[in-house]
Amino acid sequence: MTEMNLIIDKEKCVKCGLCIKDCSAKSIEFGEDGFPVVAQNGEKRCFKCQHCLSICPTGALSIFGKNPENSNSIENSINPDDLLSLIQSRRSVRHYKHENIAPEKMEKLKNMLKYVPTGCNNHGLHFSVIDDVEVMDKFREKINKRVINVISNNTVKLVTKKFGHYIDAMKNGEDILFRTAPHMVVVSVEKNAPCKDIDPTIALSYFELYAQSMEIGTCWCGLVYWLLTMMPELQGLLEIPETHKIGYVMLFGNPENKYTRTPQPKDVPIVSVKKEGKELNLTFIQKVKRIFGK
């Protein structure tokens, strides 16, 4: 039996071909009897997106040992205006209650992460979650002491330069780095993942909005991300695999404050392309800047 293990329940299959049409890898085709079968070399092309399982209207198809009976039915009942309100009301929370979020909420947040999309359906992400406030306090104390020591002794000039102006506040006990958050999630990604630069950001964006729906505050934490990147020995504290690189860091927990209205951001540039423009006449240097964003 192959790993793909495509099984068609011929009593349920109506030969509509939706699974074949929606397979972007062209891994499935019609068999001689009109039922879907694995195409020649189809298993090699398949990237396990499970679109065929999801689109089958009668639940006749199973693949990779995944049976349609174990999937949730999709009901598009989310009000678009409610979702927009959720996006508009999202705030970066920098003041948290010193308590664990409810266990059932934590479990839901963790379970959601397996559904986040990744480039080429690679799913080469790893999540290190601090889900207990006592563990977070010990981690916070260790990192704060480490940074204060580095800055005081000027042992790592990059760290000293970036955090030097925070030294007095940190010595006075102000939680500059972690913003009093009781929890933290660090996403890392396989170094050879096809979309390693964007997959972690997508994952935390989904995490943030789902947390917002449960009234859990979040904050994108660039300072801790930078520290973990510049001082890779600290990654061992979070059990980040050597095969992975840090993607980003997000703090989360029950917010201490409640926001009562949305902000009023300025308009962003949006171009509605109505006709084909002209190619740019770029110099070599201009091309390099556009490619590398510098």
C-alpha positions as CSV (number, residue, x, y, z in Angstrom):
1,M,0.0,0.0,0.0
2,T,1.4,3.4,-1.0
3,E,1.7,6.3,1.4
4,M,-0.9,8.3,-0.6
5,N,-3.5,5.5,0.1
6,L,-6.2,7.0,-2.1
7,I,-9.5,5.1,-1.4
8,I,-12.7,5.7,-3.2
9,D,-16.0,4.5,-1.8
10,K,-17.7,3.5,-5.1
11,E,-21.1,3.4,-3.5
12,K,-20.8,7.1,-2.6
13,C,-18.8,8.4,-5.5
14,V,-20.9,10.2,-8.2
15,K,-17.9,10.6,-10.6
16,C,-18.3,14.4,-10.6
17,G,-14.5,14.8,-11.0
18,L,-14.3,17.7,-8.6
19,C,-11.3,16.0,-6.8
20,I,-9.5,15.7,-10.1
21,K,-10.3,19.3,-11.2
22,D,-9.1,20.8,-7.9
23,C,-5.9,18.8,-7.7
24,S,-3.3,21.4,-8.6
25,A,-0.6,18.7,-8.6
26,K,-2.5,16.6,-11.2
27,S,-2.0,13.6,-8.9
28,I,-5.5,12.2,-9.6
29,E,-7.2,11.2,-12.8
30,F,-10.2,9.3,-14.0
31,G,-9.8,5.5,-14.1
32,E,-11.1,3.3,-16.9
33,D,-14.3,2.8,-14.9
34,G,-14.8,6.5,-14.4
35,F,-13.7,6.6,-10.7
36,P,-10.8,8.7,-9.5
37,V,-7.4,6.9,-9.3
38,V,-3.8,8.0,-8.7
39,A,-2.3,9.3,-11.9
40,Q,1.1,8.0,-13.2
41,N,3.8,9.5,-10.9
42,G,0.9,11.3,-9.1
43,E,2.1,10.3,-5.7
44,K,5.5,12.0,-6.3
45,R,3.7,15.2,-7.3
46,C,1.2,15.2,-4.4
47,F,2.0,17.7,-1.7
48,K,-0.7,16.5,0.7
49,C,-3.0,19.5,0.6
50,Q,-6.1,17.3,1.1
51,H,-8.1,19.4,-1.3
52,C,-9.5,16.2,-2.8
53,L,-10.7,15.1,0.6
54,S,-12.2,18.5,1.4
55,I,-14.0,19.1,-1.9
56,C,-15.7,15.7,-2.3
57,P,-19.5,16.5,-2.0
58,T,-20.5,12.9,-0.9
59,G,-17.5,12.1,1.4
60,A,-16.5,9.2,-0.9
61,L,-12.7,9.9,-0.9
62,S,-10.2,9.2,1.8
63,I,-6.4,9.8,1.5
64,F,-3.3,9.3,3.6
65,G,-5.5,7.5,6.1
66,K,-7.7,10.6,6.6
67,N,-11.4,9.6,6.5
68,P,-14.0,12.2,5.6
69,E,-16.1,11.2,8.7
70,N,-13.4,12.7,10.9
71,S,-13.5,16.1,9.2
72,N,-15.7,19.0,10.4
73,S,-18.3,20.1,8.0
74,I,-17.8,23.6,6.6
75,E,-20.5,26.2,7.2
76,N,-19.7,29.6,5.9
77,S,-21.8,31.4,8.5
78,I,-19.3,34.0,9.6
79,N,-20.6,37.5,9.3
80,P,-18.1,39.5,7.2
81,D,-18.9,42.7,9.1
82,D,-18.1,40.8,12.4
83,L,-14.8,39.7,11.0
84,L,-14.0,43.2,9.8
85,S,-14.8,44.5,13.3
86,L,-12.4,42.0,14.8
87,I,-9.6,43.2,12.5
88,Q,-10.4,46.8,13.2
89,S,-10.4,46.4,16.9
90,R,-7.2,44.5,17.2
91,R,-4.6,46.3,19.4
92,S,-1.1,45.5,20.5
93,V,-1.5,44.7,24.2
94,R,1.4,45.7,26.4
95,H,-0.3,45.3,29.9
96,Y,-1.5,41.9,31.0
97,K,-3.0,40.3,34.0
98,H,-0.5,38.1,35.9
99,E,-2.5,34.9,35.4
100,N,-2.8,31.9,33.1
101,I,-5.5,32.1,30.4
102,A,-8.2,29.5,30.8
103,P,-6.9,25.9,29.9
104,E,-9.7,25.4,27.4
105,K,-8.7,28.6,25.6
106,M,-5.0,27.6,25.6
107,E,-5.9,24.2,24.1
108,K,-7.9,25.8,21.4
109,L,-5.1,28.2,20.5
110,K,-2.7,25.3,20.2
111,N,-5.0,23.1,18.2
112,M,-5.7,26.0,15.7
113,L,-2.0,26.2,14.7
114,K,-2.1,23.0,12.7
115,Y,-4.6,24.7,10.3
116,V,-2.4,27.7,9.4
117,P,-1.5,27.8,5.7
118,T,2.1,27.4,4.5
119,G,3.8,27.8,1.1
120,C,3.7,24.5,-0.9
121,N,1.8,23.0,2.0
122,N,5.2,22.5,3.6
123,H,4.1,22.8,7.2
124,G,7.7,23.0,8.4
125,L,6.8,25.1,11.3
126,H,7.7,24.5,15.0
127,F,5.9,26.3,17.9
128,S,7.5,26.8,21.3
129,V,4.7,27.9,23.7
130,I,5.1,29.0,27.3
131,D,1.7,28.2,28.6
132,D,2.3,28.6,32.3
133,V,2.8,32.0,34.0
134,E,5.3,30.6,36.5
135,V,7.5,29.2,33.7
136,M,7.2,32.6,31.9
137,D,8.3,34.4,35.0
138,K,11.4,32.3,35.3
139,F,12.2,32.7,31.6
140,R,11.6,36.5,31.9
141,E,13.9,36.8,34.9
142,K,16.7,34.7,33.2
143,I,16.5,36.8,30.0
144,N,16.3,40.1,31.7
145,K,19.3,39.3,33.9
146,R,21.2,38.1,30.9
147,V,20.5,41.3,28.9
148,I,21.4,43.6,31.9
149,N,24.7,41.7,32.4
150,V,25.5,42.0,28.7
151,I,24.7,45.7,28.5
152,S,26.5,46.5,31.8
153,N,29.7,44.7,30.7
154,N,29.4,45.8,27.1
155,T,30.2,42.2,26.1
156,V,28.0,42.1,23.0
157,K,28.1,45.5,21.3
158,L,25.1,44.8,19.1
159,V,22.9,44.1,22.2
160,T,24.4,47.1,24.0
161,K,23.6,49.4,21.1
162,K,20.0,48.2,20.8
163,F,19.1,48.0,24.5
164,G,21.5,50.4,26.2
165,H,18.9,53.2,26.6
166,Y,16.6,50.7,28.4
167,I,19.2,49.8,31.0
168,D,17.9,52.0,33.9
169,A,14.3,51.0,33.3
170,M,15.3,47.3,33.3
171,K,17.4,47.6,36.4
172,N,14.4,49.3,38.1
173,G,12.3,46.2,37.4
174,E,10.4,47.5,34.4
175,D,9.5,44.7,32.0
176,I,10.7,46.3,28.8
177,L,11.1,43.0,26.9
178,F,8.0,41.0,27.8
179,R,5.5,43.7,28.7
180,T,4.2,41.7,31.7
181,A,2.8,39.0,29.4
182,P,2.1,35.6,31.1
183,H,2.5,33.6,27.9
184,M,4.7,33.6,24.7
185,V,4.7,31.7,21.4
186,V,7.9,31.5,19.3
187,V,7.5,30.1,15.8
188,S,10.5,28.7,14.0
189,V,10.7,27.3,10.5
190,E,12.8,24.6,8.7
191,K,15.8,26.3,7.2
192,N,15.1,24.7,3.8
193,A,11.3,25.4,3.7
194,P,10.3,26.9,0.4
195,C,8.6,29.9,2.0
196,K,10.5,30.2,5.2
197,D,10.5,34.1,5.2
198,I,6.7,34.4,5.2
199,D,5.2,31.2,6.7
200,P,5.9,32.2,10.4
201,T,4.3,35.6,9.9
202,I,1.2,34.0,8.3
203,A,0.9,31.6,11.2
204,L,1.1,34.3,13.9
205,S,-1.4,36.5,12.0
206,Y,-3.9,33.6,12.2
207,F,-3.0,33.1,15.9
208,E,-3.5,36.7,16.7
209,L,-6.9,37.0,15.2
210,Y,-8.1,33.8,16.7
211,A,-6.8,35.0,20.1
212,Q,-8.6,38.3,19.6
213,S,-11.9,36.4,19.0
214,M,-11.5,34.9,22.5
215,E,-10.6,38.3,24.1
216,I,-7.0,37.3,24.5
217,G,-4.5,40.1,24.0
218,T,-1.4,39.7,21.8
219,C,1.8,41.7,21.0
220,W,4.3,41.1,18.2
221,C,7.6,41.1,20.1
222,G,10.4,42.4,18.0
223,L,12.8,42.9,20.9
224,V,12.7,39.2,22.1
225,Y,12.8,38.0,18.4
226,W,16.0,40.1,17.9
227,L,17.6,38.7,21.1
228,L,16.9,35.1,20.2
229,T,18.3,35.8,16.7
230,M,21.5,37.6,17.9
231,M,22.0,35.2,20.9
232,P,21.1,31.8,19.4
233,E,22.3,30.0,22.6
234,L,19.1,31.2,24.2
235,Q,17.0,29.1,21.7
236,G,17.9,26.0,23.7
237,L,15.7,27.3,26.5
238,L,12.7,27.1,24.1
239,E,13.7,23.7,22.6
240,I,13.9,25.1,19.1
241,P,15.3,22.5,16.8
242,E,18.8,23.0,15.2
243,T,17.2,22.5,11.8
244,H,15.0,25.5,12.3
245,K,15.5,29.3,12.2
246,I,13.5,31.8,14.3
247,G,10.5,33.2,12.6
248,Y,9.0,35.6,15.1
249,V,7.8,36.0,18.7
250,M,4.3,36.8,20.0
251,L,3.3,37.6,23.6
252,F,-0.2,36.8,24.7
253,G,-2.5,36.7,27.7
254,N,-5.5,38.2,29.4
255,P,-5.3,42.0,28.9
256,E,-5.2,44.3,31.9
257,N,-7.0,47.0,30.0
258,K,-10.0,47.0,27.6
259,Y,-10.1,49.1,24.5
260,T,-13.5,50.7,23.8
261,R,-13.2,51.9,20.2
262,T,-11.3,51.4,17.0
263,P,-8.4,53.7,15.9
264,Q,-8.7,56.0,12.9
265,P,-5.7,55.0,10.7
266,K,-4.8,57.1,7.7
267,D,-5.6,55.7,4.2
268,V,-3.0,53.5,2.6
269,P,-1.9,53.7,-1.0
270,I,-4.1,51.4,-3.2
271,V,-3.7,51.3,-6.9
272,S,-6.5,49.9,-9.1
273,V,-4.6,48.6,-12.1
274,K,-6.9,49.2,-15.1
275,K,-4.4,48.8,-18.0
276,E,-1.0,47.4,-18.5
277,G,1.7,49.8,-17.5
278,K,5.2,50.2,-18.8
279,E,8.3,48.2,-17.8
280,L,10.7,50.1,-15.7
281,N,14.0,51.1,-17.2
282,L,16.2,50.2,-14.2
283,T,19.9,50.5,-13.7
284,F,21.7,47.5,-12.2
285,I,21.8,49.2,-8.8
286,Q,18.1,50.0,-8.9
287,K,17.3,46.3,-9.7
288,V,19.4,45.1,-6.8
289,K,17.5,47.5,-4.5
290,R,14.1,46.3,-5.7
291,I,15.1,42.7,-5.4
292,F,16.6,42.9,-1.9
293,G,14.5,45.8,-0.6
294,K,17.4,48.1,0.2
